[in-house]
């Protein structure tokens, strides 16, 4: 017999999750590294396979949710999960955050720094008790400091808060990233220089770019260069080294995990200030590879290791 109160709530939740999954899947899974997705439990998949009765219930979800102030995926979690991994990016803000269940018993969420405090509120309201914060940033710079300040302010909402390090945080990270970049550029022609460009910062953590550049040289790699859009190593410094190496072609790549349209334009836009435009004007044959570092299997693996270290 259909228990109107209990079964209705159950079917509404199912319909909400189905709608949320259909909205989020194609648009926002790109923000979660593939290696992280592989750790996701089958909780959501099992739910998707269940036969849904009363599909008409989805019609009333919007009004009902609005009436109680709940209308997003932020509060939809498997109730058995009391812990969450939060990937906090500095890239372009997604219009809706992706929420999926389970990373070795953890709920998994991607958000931006601007939405981070709201996400923490919603996680606490949904019953999450412990959180692991993973900065989707290259440096332990101003953005990470902002992430920590927000987390510290909201820390009282949770029983435990821990932090994973940024991508470049230790000597081992430099070794690993340098090795990954060398492996990814192994097939490049001798006349081609590959330039990885980070945003750059006035924060002292900017020294990490220089450390990575030196590590590449220590490994005997002289056709891969590290630059920054706003700091040192500058375009002029990188171009000088490329000229000294007598390279004829240049490939510009981002040294960021996630990308904004603004940063893409800084690298490969039509404006005279873009790296591609400036290299071309100097006589180089210049092209761009506009994929963030999350496109690299080795980098995704490092993100996972950093996440595990904080659990």
Secondary structure, DSSP 8 states (H G I E B T S, - for coil): ---HHHHHHHHHHHHHHHHHHHHHHHHHGGGS-HHHHTTB-SHHHHHHHS----GGGGGGHHHHHHHHT--SGGG---TT--EEEEEEESS---SS--EE--BSSEEEEEEETTTHHHHHHHHHHTT--EEEEEEE-SSSSHHHHHHHHHHHHHGGGSSEEEEE--SS-SHHHHHHHHHHHHHHTTTS-TTEEEEEEE---SSGGGHHHHHHHHHHHHTT--SEEEEESSSSS-HHHHHHHHHHTT--EEEEEE-SSS--HHHHHHHH-SSTTSHHHHHHHTT-EEEEE---GGGSHHHHHHHHHHHHHT-
